[in-house]
């Protein structure tokens, strides 16, 4: 029987059984939460219960949760909805942040992918009050940003802070009020919930105007009939993911084995705090596309970068911002574990990756000798 | 077949609010389930089979939706629902062409998300003409034609009204728009799957669809965007560039698959279902008319989807009626605004007087409505309306031939 290991949880994580059960029940029920009759009120109660569960995941109050169609919409709404014209974004943000402002000023990152706080402080000085958008953890490398520090600097300069926590929520503790951020984007399908649902968390008192027009759903902050089953699934996933991901031993075993097999392989961002599930590693001399295909043939799913752009063969902007040379960036793949990853999956990957590395290096060796 | 019996428990009220939302068809749920579990990949992941499998599901659904409206599958974009589709269509087209044109034509009975989008555009410098409707709820084509100027970029007219179910003359509107070289957008949330739609024959350039109005899931919709001649839009949501750049964000595969399946079932069963609903609609109306004098149907009965009735019960207090008929899930207007006590702006636009607008009920019939449910609903309505009228001094006066409008009420 061929091995099968899904190690692309940062692209999307399979739905948790408890989530599916909750959703199927909600999908079988009728009712629009805005209707006043019994069916409507039952749907409303489901949405309210899930809102409390999602709020619990990020230390927010239920009234601070605005359900959206996903992380992309949440980040778009945050960047457009604060009224701040001047926007500062880190160089490693997701495209949903980078592309939603046409004239954003870019905060550089260091070689480990961490935002340059001194540069941020200089940028914040003087000029008009800004909106700062710095992600909690990067989707390609898993590198965790010093968000609390960013908030401290921003507060001193009267700036607002948005944090894209799509990859962090459910993996490591995220606390809206503890961090002091004003806006937080989260997505259900990255933590074992369904696709098509996410939330923008808006701290009570933070300015926010939605540009989505229609019925007054979500307290006038996001029009459109609520995706009840999606919201219910998000709630169940949030509750299940509250404790974070316990994958650090899996990741450590994986990284140790790969580096032992290929001492020249480099793990990007290894020197700084990262998510417990993400490894971005360059296999010297082997293009990422080749690795991904070879691993897929061996039944192992990984990716050559972010899923949204993985169809295109462009160089990773994240690695470029970290100063990784193009030749090396082209050899980087992303391995990401999740709630259902087991040691067998890791071993499967290790065997396939080592096998490929040996094949390539040996044929290089033979070619060198033949020549 | 009554698949609804699998869903509804006996102690639940009879669901007659199909314009607010529809229960999901169990066949749709069946189609969705694999994409929640073993086919869970991200459809944008191009590097492994999980991604391809999900993409296959999404693309099949895109084709199913395209066939429902006579479009090419490349012209269908997934959104989070009809509200987003309407926002994207109207704002997207207005923003894109704003250097050349700055005028939008719509109608006064559109869904709130269309009207609010237009209001928002007015605040940012666009001009909007809100075309009135006639007493039957249909627009006057000559008035529409005159409203279009050389500054008009688009006309947005809903296909079927959400409160009164009337069907606008889409083919004629499309012809006028094509002739005047303006884009034609139609909010087909209440029409798709219920009446035949053909974007080619009707010259429709942009068309909005909702999943949960056609027995599919909530949280998913689609926007048809014509490719030839090409309609261009400024996206509402940007990021990874999915959906040809019109709409970024990871596609919710199970929801896309559900919408596709729902569309296919609707297309396949449309004729039979329309005939069945027409009979139920007639049964409901005749049943009520046989026992209750002075009830009025709002909106044209002929140009109307068979799954809707909107009836004013004269001299009955609307709220009391709603409270009385606890065994029926109906609404007094659109769900989005049903928590407010304002009379429906749609009924007001037809010229329905305020008191009559206050006593109106929207009754939505659908795939799982049975003859027996209709009969129970009729009996329940007759009982409560009769009882409330017996208690009403206004009813007494009107029965005695007093014109209530002529009474001068003393101020307290």
Interface residues (C-beta under 8 A of the other chain):
Chain A: X6 X8 X11 X12 X14 X15 X20 X23 X24 X27 X28 X29 X30 X31 X32 X34 X35 X36 X37 X38 X39 X40 X68 X69 X70 X71 X72 X73 X75 X76 X94 X95 X96 X97 X99 X100 X187 X189 X194 X195 X196 X197 X211 X212 X213 X214 X215 X216 X217 X223 X224 X225 X226 X227 X228 X229 X230 X289 X292 X293 X296 X301 X302 X303 X304 X306 X307 X308 X309 X310 X311
Chain B: X6 X7 X8 X12 X13 X15 X17 X20 X21 X22 X23 X24 X26 X29 X32 X33 X36 X37 X40 X41 X42 X44 X45 X46 X47 X48 X49 X50 X51 X79 X80 X81 X82 X83 X84 X86 X87 X111 X112 X113 X116 X117 X119 X120 X210 X212 X217 X218 X219 X220 X236 X237 X238 X239 X240 X241 X242 X248 X249 X250 X251 X252 X253 X254 X255 X322 X326 X328 X329 X330 X331 X334 X335 X336 X337 X338 X339
